[in-house]
Amino acid sequence: MLPQEFFNRDTVEVARDLVGKYLVRRYDGVTLAVRLTETEAYVGRMDKACHAYNYRRTTRTQTLFAPPGTAYVYLIYGLHHCLNLVTEPEGEPAAVLLRGGQVRHNGAIIAENRFGRKEEALSPYQRRNLLNGPGKLCAALKIDRALNGLPHGREALFVCENLGEAGLPEWPEDQGPLRVQAGPRIGIDYAQEAVDFPWRFYLEEK
């Protein structure tokens, strides 16, 4: 499990460094794991795309002021949950949105959670779109508002450097240097100058 100090840093650096790490979800005796392939940074003190821009504190944004590593889960369009991990010192509203991943453990259950069918029954379209979006990631891992405010260090949801730390088999194809690209964030047309911040990080396919 990544130490809390990992999240107690500059949000943009944390967002970049989370690419290639592993998100582990445990519930009802089940362990699911994905490799993180896409993230976005949000910094409340100066970022108009952040829910807590200019230190706006509401019932919804309260979690963004929590200690680093806390899970911030919110609902968009009344349908889809999005998972963020709080960054920087407590009181600084900032977080990293986890946007996408690749299956690394218990793919059959992940497929059932997303599409209600077995992994081998997924269509090519469903395979391509299994985890390529924050709402899809949360649906696949059964992450919802019940986990909002979950402190760092809990077994129900955490990030680790390698799968072995979670007692899971490693994937040899994950070895080697990462090629991480940066670009503008998605779906924030309202955010004025923040639209162009290159705060989205994603793993370049080999």
C-alpha angles and dihedrals in degrees: 000000000000112000119247089248088069089068095039092082142082107315096226091053091049091050092054093044094051091064106101094021122115127250112207124196123189126186137144092003092307126121120200125181136186134179110238112238104166135033140164130208123224122187117188100200094067110359117099090197091064119096089227097046112164089011094295105177118196136148088271098046098041091098091060089068092055126108118291116280094031115139114245110194122179137169124242125199087359088279117066130058121217125201122215130173115219116238140190125032121326110277095034107103105222137123147164119243113218105221107173149354150175125248113257106159134024096004091170092063092042089054092048091050092051104037107008092241139094120276094246090053095058117116120234088256092053092048091052091048100040099109106359099119138041095252092048091050092053094046091050093051097038093244117159142148091291086078095050108123094018104158123236115271100039119136093223092073130006146137124238137187094234137006093247089070088064093046092254130129116266123240109232091205089064092065121102134050120327122235105210120183129196133212145140120308123255130250100008102113090139094062099088111205091005089069089081099047106122092226101131114097126191140174114253111229116244 
